[in-house]
Amino acid sequence: MEQQFCQSCGMPLTQEHFSKNADGSTNPDYCGYCFKDGSFTSDISMDEMIEQCLAYIDEFNKDAEKQLTKEEAREQMRQFFPMLKRWKA
């Protein structure tokens, strides 16, 4: 099965991370941190989301083959996030 990513923050998703729609059904597009009960948990811009995600770079680096600096991670997210559903123009 192909790895799924939250279409808001880019976090790798497993079934335990899926969010819920307003009717209680599972929404496999977003994590529960970004989307809850049918709506986004915060009204932020893509750049603000990137900065929020950078707070978790140390946790990400623990399991990564290549350690990223904050600047490297920021640049990767700036390229990746516009492809996510929430940020597509």
C-alpha positions as CSV (number, residue, x, y, z in Angstrom):
1,M,0.0,0.0,0.0
2,E,1.3,3.4,-0.9
3,Q,2.2,5.8,1.9
4,Q,-0.5,8.3,2.6
5,F,0.2,11.8,3.9
6,C,-2.0,14.4,5.6
7,Q,-3.2,16.7,2.9
8,S,-2.6,19.7,5.2
9,C,0.6,19.1,7.2
10,G,2.2,16.3,5.2
11,M,2.5,14.0,8.2
12,P,2.7,10.3,7.1
13,L,-0.7,8.7,7.9
14,T,-1.7,5.4,9.4
15,Q,-5.3,4.5,10.2
16,E,-4.8,5.7,13.8
17,H,-4.0,9.2,12.6
18,F,-7.1,9.6,10.3
19,S,-9.4,12.5,11.1
20,K,-13.2,12.4,11.5
21,N,-15.8,14.1,9.4
22,A,-18.8,16.0,11.1
23,D,-20.9,12.8,10.8
24,G,-18.2,10.7,12.6
25,S,-17.0,8.9,9.5
26,T,-13.3,8.5,8.9
27,N,-11.6,11.1,6.7
28,P,-8.4,9.5,5.3
29,D,-7.1,12.7,3.7
30,Y,-6.2,14.6,6.9
31,C,-4.7,13.8,10.3
32,G,-6.6,14.4,13.5
33,Y,-4.3,17.3,14.4
34,C,-5.3,19.3,11.3
35,F,-8.9,18.3,10.8
36,K,-11.5,17.3,13.4
37,D,-15.3,16.9,13.3
38,G,-15.5,18.1,9.7
39,S,-13.4,21.2,9.8
40,F,-9.8,22.3,10.0
41,T,-8.6,22.8,13.6
42,S,-6.9,26.1,12.7
43,D,-7.2,28.8,10.1
44,I,-3.6,29.3,9.1
45,S,-1.7,29.9,5.9
46,M,0.6,27.4,4.2
47,D,3.7,29.3,5.4
48,E,2.3,29.3,9.0
49,M,1.7,25.5,8.7
50,I,5.3,25.0,7.6
51,E,6.6,27.0,10.5
52,Q,4.4,25.0,12.9
53,C,5.7,21.7,11.4
54,L,9.3,22.8,11.9
55,A,8.8,22.5,15.7
56,Y,8.8,18.8,15.1
57,I,12.1,18.5,13.1
58,D,14.0,16.8,15.9
59,E,11.3,14.1,16.2
60,F,11.4,13.7,12.4
61,N,15.2,13.4,12.4
62,K,15.1,10.6,14.9
63,D,13.8,8.2,12.3
64,A,15.2,9.7,9.2
65,E,18.1,8.3,7.2
66,K,19.3,11.9,6.5
67,Q,19.2,14.5,9.2
68,L,17.7,17.8,8.0
69,T,18.4,21.3,9.2
70,K,15.4,23.6,9.8
71,E,16.3,25.4,6.5
72,E,16.5,22.2,4.5
73,A,13.2,21.0,6.0
74,R,11.6,24.4,5.3
75,E,12.7,24.3,1.7
76,Q,11.4,20.7,1.2
77,M,8.0,21.6,2.7
78,R,7.8,24.7,0.5
79,Q,8.1,22.4,-2.5
80,F,5.9,19.6,-1.2
81,F,3.0,21.5,0.4
82,P,1.6,23.1,-2.7
83,M,0.8,19.6,-4.0
84,L,-1.4,18.9,-0.9
85,K,-5.1,19.2,-1.3
86,R,-5.5,22.0,1.3
87,W,-2.9,24.2,-0.3
88,K,-3.5,23.6,-4.0
89,A,-4.4,26.8,-5.8
